[in-house]
Amino acid sequence: MKKIAVLSLILLMGCSQEAPVKVPPAIEITPMDLTDREIKILQGFSGDEVLAYDLKVTNLQEKIIQVTIEHYHNGKKEEDPLDFGSEILNAEQETSVLISRTRIQENDEIGSYQTKAVLIDQTGYSSFQSAPVNYDEPFDSSIFNKLEESKKVNLDDEVVIGVTVEGDGSQGLSGGTLDENEPEFKTMIQQNKDVFVYKIKIVSNWKK
């Protein structure tokens, strides 16, 4: 009996010394539930294209939200109009992200755009905006496509939440896919005059 008791004690001690199982962070991106009136108000204050999402994160002490807008002109990548990261110390607080791009057509030959982003949590908000960027040619037509349903992602995943495709009206626009792994995504960039790609990434420490 004593041997059994000793063996049982050894087994219990061994179990108590096992390292706790680490649960990977769970991240979910969900479109904000906005009424038509709220969308119009946001468009009036922010711009023509508005993306609004709630970010829910669990099993993470702190997070950094990176927001990037990429611009491709005639198939070539230009300087990113917007690229920033903001640290959220309480990662499990729900955070809301709003991104917009305002287009300004000054006349038939001159146009520009400005991008803005706002991060909102329980402690307040932080906002970022780019300087106006001029178009070298006017645009006449556009397609705007955005993530319409909740999506679960992994830490460090770069997620495309929206795409704007613009042209001068000389040919039809193609594309609108949000999946960078699809062949249609590269085709969309190559075949259209201007393509803007809106991305979100959540990291546990600053990575650039």
QUIPEWO-V235230 format. One record per residue. N is the residue number from 1. BURIAL is # if it has 24 or more other C-alpha atoms within 12 Angstrom, else .. Layout:
<<N	BURIAL> <N	BURIAL>>
//
This chain:
<<1	.> <2	.> <3	.> <4	.> <5	.> <6	.> <7	.> <8	.> <9	.> <10	.> <11	.> <12	.> <13	.> <14	.> <15	.> <16	.> <17	.> <18	.> <19	.> <20	.> <21	.> <22	.> <23	.> <24	.> <25	#> <26	#> <27	#> <28	#> <29	#> <30	#> <31	#> <32	#> <33	.> <34	.> <35	.> <36	.> <37	.> <38	.> <39	.> <40	.> <41	.> <42	#> <43	.> <44	.> <45	.> <46	#> <47	#> <48	#> <49	#> <50	#> <51	#> <52	#> <53	#> <54	#> <55	#> <56	#> <57	#> <58	#> <59	.> <60	#> <61	.> <62	.> <63	#> <64	#> <65	#> <66	#> <67	#> <68	#> <69	#> <70	#> <71	#> <72	#> <73	#> <74	#> <75	.> <76	.> <77	.> <78	.> <79	.> <80	#> <81	#> <82	#> <83	#> <84	#> <85	#> <86	#> <87	#> <88	#> <89	.> <90	.> <91	#> <92	.> <93	#> <94	#> <95	#> <96	#> <97	#> <98	#> <99	#> <100	#> <101	#> <102	#> <103	#> <104	.> <105	.> <106	.> <107	.> <108	.> <109	.> <110	.> <111	.> <112	#> <113	#> <114	#> <115	#> <116	#> <117	#> <118	#> <119	#> <120	#> <121	#> <122	.> <123	.> <124	.> <125	.> <126	.> <127	#> <128	#> <129	#> <130	#> <131	.> <132	.> <133	#> <134	.> <135	#> <136	.> <137	.> <138	#> <139	#> <140	.> <141	.> <142	#> <143	#> <144	#> <145	#> <146	#> <147	#> <148	.> <149	.> <150	.> <151	.> <152	.> <153	#> <154	#> <155	#> <156	#> <157	.> <158	#> <159	#> <160	#> <161	#> <162	#> <163	#> <164	#> <165	#> <166	#> <167	#> <168	.> <169	.> <170	.> <171	.> <172	.> <173	#> <174	#> <175	#> <176	#> <177	#> <178	#> <179	#> <180	.> <181	.> <182	.> <183	.> <184	.> <185	#> <186	#> <187	.> <188	#> <189	#> <190	.> <191	#> <192	#> <193	#> <194	#> <195	#> <196	#> <197	#> <198	#> <199	#> <200	#> <201	#> <202	#> <203	#> <204	#> <205	.> <206	.> <207	.> <208	.>>
//
